[in-house]
Amino acid sequence: MDSYYYPVAALPLINYDSDPPFTLEEYIDHCTPWLSKGHANILKNLAESIINPGENRLLDSWNQWDISYRNNLVKLRAVKLGLDPEKYQKKEGDLWYLEEKAREAFQQESPLIAEETILKAQWDYLSQLERDHYFDVEILIIYLLKLKILLRRSGFQYNLGKTNFEELYKNYQTIRNESKAGE
């Protein structure tokens, strides 16, 4: 088991409300010189959302959890739309206990709040996986996954989204009123 004291110790602490301290490329550049070739490839692939089953037990656990969570969301969304959920689900995910977590995100009125709920659930699961990992490749994997969450969150621009929505709604109302006037 490889120990990666320097790359782990040199990482800034992050929490769910942090700004991302790195881009994915900067993170990979930080870690790569200190890692074995196999571990560097795992991180590079993960940065591109590529997970090879069986390559790392922690990644396998993460992947099963994430697919199961998404499958539960798909089931709820498909049923609401009157569609067959089986058609849209992946077969790898079968963690039944995630149904309530998925329902919590599904029931949010705002797509932004729903996305935040999903990201927070992911973050919390990664925090559980962190236990008993300190200076190994698994802690670097978890940090990368958490970094991806922070980068996704940093892309949410509430004011821009609200402005775009209001403009679209205004245009819709204008078109609707114009079509009614021609009746």
C-alpha positions as CSV (number, residue, x, y, z in Angstrom):
1,M,0.0,0.0,0.0
2,D,1.5,3.3,-1.1
3,S,1.6,6.3,1.2
4,Y,1.4,9.7,-0.3
5,Y,2.3,12.0,2.7
6,Y,3.4,15.0,0.7
7,P,0.6,15.4,-1.9
8,V,-2.0,14.8,0.8
9,A,-0.4,17.1,3.4
10,A,0.0,19.9,0.9
11,L,-3.7,20.0,0.0
12,P,-5.8,22.8,1.3
13,L,-8.7,21.8,3.5
14,I,-12.0,21.9,1.8
15,N,-15.6,21.8,3.0
16,Y,-18.9,21.9,1.2
17,D,-19.1,25.7,1.4
18,S,-15.5,26.2,0.2
19,D,-14.6,27.7,-3.1
20,P,-12.6,25.2,-5.2
21,P,-8.9,25.6,-4.5
22,F,-7.9,24.1,-7.8
23,T,-9.1,23.3,-11.3
24,L,-9.1,19.5,-12.1
25,E,-6.0,20.0,-14.2
26,E,-4.2,21.8,-11.4
27,Y,-5.1,19.1,-8.9
28,I,-3.8,16.4,-11.3
29,D,-0.6,18.3,-11.8
30,H,-0.2,18.7,-8.0
31,C,-0.6,14.9,-7.4
32,T,1.0,13.2,-10.5
33,P,4.7,13.7,-9.7
34,W,4.2,11.8,-6.3
35,L,2.0,8.9,-7.5
36,S,2.7,5.6,-9.0
37,K,1.8,5.4,-12.7
38,G,-1.3,3.3,-11.9
39,H,-2.6,5.6,-9.3
40,A,-1.9,8.7,-11.5
41,N,-4.0,7.0,-14.2
42,I,-6.8,6.4,-11.8
43,L,-6.9,10.1,-10.9
44,K,-6.6,11.2,-14.6
45,N,-9.4,8.9,-15.6
46,L,-11.6,10.0,-12.7
47,A,-11.0,13.7,-13.7
48,E,-12.6,12.7,-17.0
49,S,-15.4,10.8,-15.3
50,I,-14.0,7.4,-16.3
51,I,-14.2,4.7,-13.7
52,N,-12.9,1.2,-14.5
53,P,-14.8,-1.4,-12.4
54,G,-12.5,-3.4,-10.2
55,E,-9.6,-1.0,-10.4
56,N,-10.1,0.4,-6.9
57,R,-12.5,-0.8,-4.1
58,L,-13.3,2.7,-2.9
59,L,-14.2,3.8,-6.4
60,D,-16.3,0.7,-6.9
61,S,-18.2,1.7,-3.7
62,W,-18.6,5.3,-4.9
63,N,-19.8,4.2,-8.3
64,Q,-22.4,1.8,-6.9
65,W,-23.7,4.4,-4.5
66,D,-23.9,7.1,-7.2
67,I,-25.6,4.9,-9.8
68,S,-28.1,3.7,-7.1
69,Y,-28.8,7.3,-6.1
70,R,-29.3,8.3,-9.7
71,N,-31.5,5.2,-10.4
72,N,-33.8,6.2,-7.6
73,L,-34.0,9.7,-9.0
74,V,-34.7,8.3,-12.5
75,K,-37.5,6.1,-11.1
76,L,-39.2,9.0,-9.4
77,R,-38.9,11.3,-12.4
78,A,-40.1,8.6,-14.9
79,V,-43.1,7.7,-12.8
80,K,-44.1,11.3,-12.6
81,L,-43.9,11.6,-16.4
82,G,-45.8,8.3,-16.9
83,L,-42.7,6.6,-18.4
84,D,-41.2,3.1,-17.7
85,P,-38.3,3.7,-15.2
86,E,-36.6,0.4,-16.1
87,K,-35.9,1.8,-19.6
88,Y,-33.7,4.6,-18.1
89,Q,-31.9,2.9,-15.2
90,K,-28.5,1.3,-15.1
91,K,-28.3,-2.2,-13.8
92,E,-25.3,-1.7,-11.5
93,G,-27.0,0.3,-8.9
94,D,-29.2,-1.5,-6.4
95,L,-28.9,0.2,-3.0
96,W,-32.5,0.4,-2.0
97,Y,-31.8,2.5,1.1
98,L,-31.1,5.6,-1.1
99,E,-34.7,5.9,-2.1
100,E,-35.5,8.4,0.7
101,K,-32.4,10.5,-0.1
102,A,-33.5,10.6,-3.8
103,R,-37.0,11.5,-2.8
104,E,-35.7,14.5,-0.8
105,A,-34.0,15.9,-3.9
106,F,-37.0,15.1,-6.2
107,Q,-39.5,16.9,-4.0
108,Q,-37.6,20.2,-4.1
109,E,-39.5,23.0,-5.9
110,S,-36.5,24.6,-7.4
111,P,-34.1,22.8,-9.8
112,L,-31.2,24.7,-8.1
113,I,-32.2,23.5,-4.6
114,A,-32.7,19.9,-6.0
115,E,-29.2,20.0,-7.5
116,E,-27.8,21.3,-4.2
117,T,-29.5,18.5,-2.4
118,I,-28.0,15.9,-4.8
119,L,-24.5,17.4,-4.4
120,K,-24.8,17.6,-0.6
121,A,-25.8,13.9,-0.5
122,Q,-22.8,13.0,-2.6
123,W,-20.5,15.1,-0.4
124,D,-21.9,13.4,2.7
125,Y,-21.3,9.9,1.3
126,L,-17.7,10.8,0.3
127,S,-17.2,12.1,3.9
128,Q,-18.2,8.7,5.1
129,L,-15.8,7.0,2.8
130,E,-13.0,9.2,4.1
131,R,-12.9,7.4,7.4
132,D,-9.7,5.3,7.9
133,H,-8.0,6.9,4.9
134,Y,-5.3,9.4,5.5
135,F,-2.3,9.3,3.2
136,D,-3.3,6.8,0.6
137,V,-4.6,7.0,-2.9
138,E,-8.2,6.7,-1.7
139,I,-8.0,10.0,0.1
140,L,-6.7,11.6,-3.1
141,I,-9.6,10.0,-5.0
142,I,-12.1,11.4,-2.5
143,Y,-10.5,14.8,-2.6
144,L,-10.9,14.8,-6.4
145,L,-14.5,13.8,-6.2
146,K,-15.2,16.5,-3.7
147,L,-13.3,19.0,-5.9
148,K,-15.6,18.1,-8.8
149,I,-18.6,18.9,-6.5
150,L,-17.1,22.2,-5.5
151,L,-16.4,23.1,-9.2
152,R,-20.0,22.2,-10.1
153,R,-21.4,24.3,-7.3
154,S,-19.1,27.2,-8.3
155,G,-20.8,27.2,-11.7
156,F,-24.2,28.0,-10.3
157,Q,-25.0,31.6,-10.8
158,Y,-28.2,32.4,-9.1
159,N,-28.6,36.0,-10.3
160,L,-27.8,35.1,-13.9
161,G,-30.3,32.2,-13.8
162,K,-33.0,34.3,-12.3
163,T,-32.4,37.0,-15.0
164,N,-32.6,34.5,-17.8
165,F,-35.7,32.9,-16.4
166,E,-37.5,36.3,-16.0
167,E,-36.5,37.2,-19.6
168,L,-37.8,33.9,-21.0
169,Y,-41.0,34.2,-19.0
170,K,-41.5,37.8,-20.3
171,N,-41.0,36.7,-23.9
172,Y,-43.4,33.8,-23.3
173,Q,-46.0,36.2,-21.9
174,T,-45.5,38.5,-24.9
175,I,-45.9,35.8,-27.5
176,R,-48.9,34.4,-25.6
177,N,-50.6,37.8,-25.5
178,E,-49.9,38.4,-29.2
179,S,-51.4,35.1,-30.2
180,K,-54.5,35.9,-28.1
181,A,-54.8,39.3,-29.7
182,G,-55.0,37.7,-33.1
183,E,-57.9,35.4,-32.2
